[in-house]
Amino acid sequence: MRNTLHILLSLSIALVSLSACGNHSRTDGNEDTIREIRYEYGIPVDSFRIVSGVVQSGETLGGILNRLGAERSIVNQLSTIDKKVFDVRQIQQGKSYMAFYRADTLFEYFIYEQSRTQAIVFHLTDSLHVEKQQKEIVAQRKTASATIKSSLWNAFVEQGASPQLALELSEVYQWTVDFFGLQRGDKFDVVYDELFVDGKSVGIGDIYAARCQHAGATLYAYQFNRDNHCRGYFDEHGVSLRKAFLKAPLNYKRISSTFTYARKHPIYKTVRPHTGVDYAAPMGTPVVALGDGTVIEKGYKGGGGGNTVKIRHNSTYTTAYLHLSKYGKGIEVGKHVDQGQVIGYVGSTGASTGPHLDFRVWKNGTPVNPLTLESPSVDPVPQRLKAEFDSIVNAYNKELPN
């Protein structure tokens, strides 16, 4: 009997030991206490002495490593790091770092945290090895409701939800809702993912469905991504929320001149047509393409237009952007541009009394008022996917808060 108990006890201890190895656990001198080994960026942090710090103004990576005790031969290898992995010149003031030392003071790892989710790990023993590491991001499905009292941002904060939801919803509804025109009592309901790292919120993930009650109307938005020709947000009927054109090609302070065929020119002092809209904005304000299209003109335009970009969007619509201070990166005649892509910056070139954008639209070759332009939606959910879309809408409606 005693031998049998002894054998069973030995087997139990062996099984516990095997289990500990498989689960990355360890004992602390007591066979009855098994503790999980904690890992940070793949490093068993409990095995090291850790020194933390923050990059100070003017500090370099080499200087930090020298101060922390890295071998000179390792520091000299910093210039060999592939810039696609990490450019050592891009180390930024205020970013956190950690130095990992063995008990014998061996400086084995250095971690530079680029963000709350990503870090650069430097292996410092023998020869330098550098790699990017990503912390696990956990998505939690959530719902939230907010009723406007002052702003959408404050409405979500008051409900204990992330204020970033306001920014994300403004992207979803950017073609259909004027967020500067929200009224007290307007309401938003949303189904979304919130992202967490180490139990701390790091942002908003996907927004799956939303309902906006604004100006007496209820506007739905459902995420539906199936292929390159059917992606984005759609209403309950499968009509895309994305419009062919944005509301405006820039963030502006005010409209300084409207569309008219009889305006007295502020410089030439003659009455002449002004078939565009002047948006007053600070010098250098980014100007974006109103919609997808192809650049058909770029250059200094006679007649007072100054630096100008002209874009053909389709067989019907063309837009032009005048008085630019400079052009956007890669903007050339014949190049495709995406809706929202920066094509230039507000300036005062040509016949201009101050920085502003003169924005013009033509429909079938005839000037039209940009402020009254009715923007068509892009393609709806195709009929072949309509049944699947309707099924998803029904599922999302059950998740939306009542």
VENCOR-V838643 format. One record per residue. N is the residue number from 1. RES is the residue in one letter. PHI is phi in whole degrees, -180 to 180 (* if undefined). PSI is psi as a letter, one per 40 degrees, with the letter a starting at -180 (* if undefined). OMEGA is omega as a letter, one per 40 degrees, with the letter a starting at -180 (NA if undefined). Layout:
BEGIN
n = [N N]
res = [RES RES]
phi = [PHI PHI]
psi = [PSI PSI]
omega = [OMEGA OMEGA]
END
This chain:
BEGIN
n = [1 2 3 4 5 6 7 8 9 10 11 12 13 14 15 16 17 18 19 20 21 22 23 24 25 26 27 28 29 30 31 32 33 34 35 36 37 38 39 40 41 42 43 44 45 46 47 48 49 50 51 52 53 54 55 56 57 58 59 60 61 62 63 64 65 66 67 68 69 70 71 72 73 74 75 76 77 78 79 80 81 82 83 84 85 86 87 88 89 90 91 92 93 94 95 96 97 98 99 100 101 102 103 104 105 106 107 108 109 110 111 112 113 114 115 116 117 118 119 120 121 122 123 124 125 126 127 128 129 130 131 132 133 134 135 136 137 138 139 140 141 142 143 144 145 146 147 148 149 150 151 152 153 154 155 156 157 158 159 160 161 162 163 164 165 166 167 168 169 170 171 172 173 174 175 176 177 178 179 180 181 182 183 184 185 186 187 188 189 190 191 192 193 194 195 196 197 198 199 200 201 202 203 204 205 206 207 208 209 210 211 212 213 214 215 216 217 218 219 220 221 222 223 224 225 226 227 228 229 230 231 232 233 234 235 236 237 238 239 240 241 242 243 244 245 246 247 248 249 250 251 252 253 254 255 256 257 258 259 260 261 262 263 264 265 266 267 268 269 270 271 272 273 274 275 276 277 278 279 280 281 282 283 284 285 286 287 288 289 290 291 292 293 294 295 296 297 298 299 300 301 302 303 304 305 306 307 308 309 310 311 312 313 314 315 316 317 318 319 320 321 322 323 324 325 326 327 328 329 330 331 332 333 334 335 336 337 338 339 340 341 342 343 344 345 346 347 348 349 350 351 352 353 354 355 356 357 358 359 360 361 362 363 364 365 366 367 368 369 370 371 372 373 374 375 376 377 378 379 380 381 382 383 384 385 386 387 388 389 390 391 392 393 394 395 396 397 398 399 400 401 402]
res = [M R N T L H I L L S L S I A L V S L S A C G N H S R T D G N E D T I R E I R Y E Y G I P V D S F R I V S G V V Q S G E T L G G I L N R L G A E R S I V N Q L S T I D K K V F D V R Q I Q Q G K S Y M A F Y R A D T L F E Y F I Y E Q S R T Q A I V F H L T D S L H V E K Q Q K E I V A Q R K T A S A T I K S S L W N A F V E Q G A S P Q L A L E L S E V Y Q W T V D F F G L Q R G D K F D V V Y D E L F V D G K S V G I G D I Y A A R C Q H A G A T L Y A Y Q F N R D N H C R G Y F D E H G V S L R K A F L K A P L N Y K R I S S T F T Y A R K H P I Y K T V R P H T G V D Y A A P M G T P V V A L G D G T V I E K G Y K G G G G G N T V K I R H N S T Y T T A Y L H L S K Y G K G I E V G K H V D Q G Q V I G Y V G S T G A S T G P H L D F R V W K N G T P V N P L T L E S P S V D P V P Q R L K A E F D S I V N A Y N K E L P N]
phi = [* -62 -64 -62 -62 -63 -65 -62 -64 -64 -62 -61 -64 -64 -64 -61 -64 -63 -61 -63 -66 -69 -103 56 -110 -152 -103 -117 80 -131 -63 -89 -117 -117 -122 -66 -80 -91 -111 -128 52 81 -107 -73 -64 -67 -89 -129 -90 -116 -114 -106 -163 -130 -63 -94 -58 84 -75 -114 -63 -61 -65 -65 -64 -60 -63 -84 102 -70 -64 -58 -63 -72 -60 -66 -87 -58 -69 -91 -67 -64 -64 -70 -86 -165 -95 -62 -76 -93 -60 -117 -58 93 -78 -89 -145 -138 -112 -111 -119 -74 -59 -87 72 -66 -82 -103 -136 -132 -119 -108 -90 -72 -154 -71 -118 -131 -142 -106 -105 -105 -92 -107 -90 63 -127 -74 -134 -127 -147 -86 -129 -118 -74 -67 -104 -105 -97 -114 -72 -139 -129 -152 -133 -146 -110 -71 -114 -127 -150 -64 -56 -65 -63 -72 -61 -63 -91 79 -94 -67 -65 -64 -57 -62 -67 -66 -67 -65 -72 -61 -102 -63 -91 -121 -125 -86 -71 -82 -107 -63 -116 -56 100 -61 -135 -126 -122 -150 -113 -155 -105 -106 -100 -130 -130 53 80 -111 -67 -122 146 -106 -93 -70 -101 -91 -154 -150 -132 -119 -106 -147 54 80 -120 -111 -114 -99 -141 -127 -75 -151 -123 -124 -156 -64 -101 -146 -142 124 -116 -132 -80 -66 -97 88 -84 -66 -74 -73 -99 -65 -132 -73 -66 -156 -88 -168 -89 -118 -84 -165 -94 -95 -157 -104 -70 -160 -100 -146 -116 -79 -65 -66 -107 -79 61 -117 -84 -151 -65 -127 -89 -161 -127 -96 -103 -76 -156 -62 -55 92 -60 -62 -114 -116 -67 -66 -160 -60 175 -126 -71 -112 -145 -153 155 -81 -100 -68 85 100 -73 65 -63 -133 -124 -123 -127 -95 -91 -166 -72 -106 -111 -136 -128 -138 -132 -110 68 -64 -80 -160 -98 -71 -64 80 -80 -143 -59 94 -82 -79 -126 -96 -55 87 -74 -69 -111 176 -137 -55 -147 -145 -75 78 -82 -146 -95 176 -63 -168 -110 -94 -112 -133 -132 -121 -118 53 85 -107 -61 -129 -74 -59 -75 -114 -66 -89 -91 -73 -75 -76 -57 -78 -60 -66 -58 -66 -111 -65 -63 -65 -61 -61 -64 -68 -60 -61 -67 -66 -62 -71 -86 -61 -59 -79]
psi = [d d d d d d d d d d d d d d d d d d d d d d e f i i i f e h e e h h h h h h i h f e h g d e e i h h h i i h h i h e i i d d d d d d d e e i i d d d d e e d e e h h e d d h h e e e h i h e i i i h h h h i d e e h h d i h h h h d a e e i i h h h h e i c i h h h i h i h i h h h h h h i i i i h h h d d i d d d d d d d e e i h e e d d d d d d d d e d e e h h e e e i i h e i i h i i h i h h h i h f e h h e a h b i h d i i h h h h f e i h h i h h h h h d a e e g i a h i a e e e h h d h i d i i d i e i h i d i h e h i h i e g h h h e d e f i h i i g f a h h h h i i h e h h h i h d i i a h h e i h a h h i e e d a h i h h h h d a e d i i i i h i f i d i i i h e h i h e i i i i h e h h e a i h a f i a g i e i h i h h h i h h h f e h h i h d e e h h h i i a h i h i d e e d d d d d d d d d d d d d d h i *]
omega = [i i i i a i i i i i a i i i i a i i a i a a i i i i a i a a a a i a i i a a i a i a i a a a a i a i a i i i a i i a i i i i i a i a a i i i i a i i a a a a a a i a i i i i a i a i a i i i a i i i a a i a a i i i a a i a i a i i a a a a i a i i a a a i a i a i i i a i i i a i i i a i i i i i a i i i i i a a i i a i a i i i i i i i a i i i a a a a a a i a i a i a i a i a i i a i a i i a a i a i a a i i a i a i a a i i a i a i i a i a a i i i i a i i a a i a i a a i a i a i a i a i i a i i a a a i a i a i a i a i a i a i i a a a a i i i a i i a i i i i i a a i i i i i a i a i i i a i i i i i a a i a i a a i a i i a i a i a a a i i i a a i a i i a i a i a i i a a i i i i i i i i i a a i a a a a a i a a i i i a a i i i a i a i i a a a i a i a i i i a i i a a a a a a i i a i i i i i i a i i a i i NA]
END
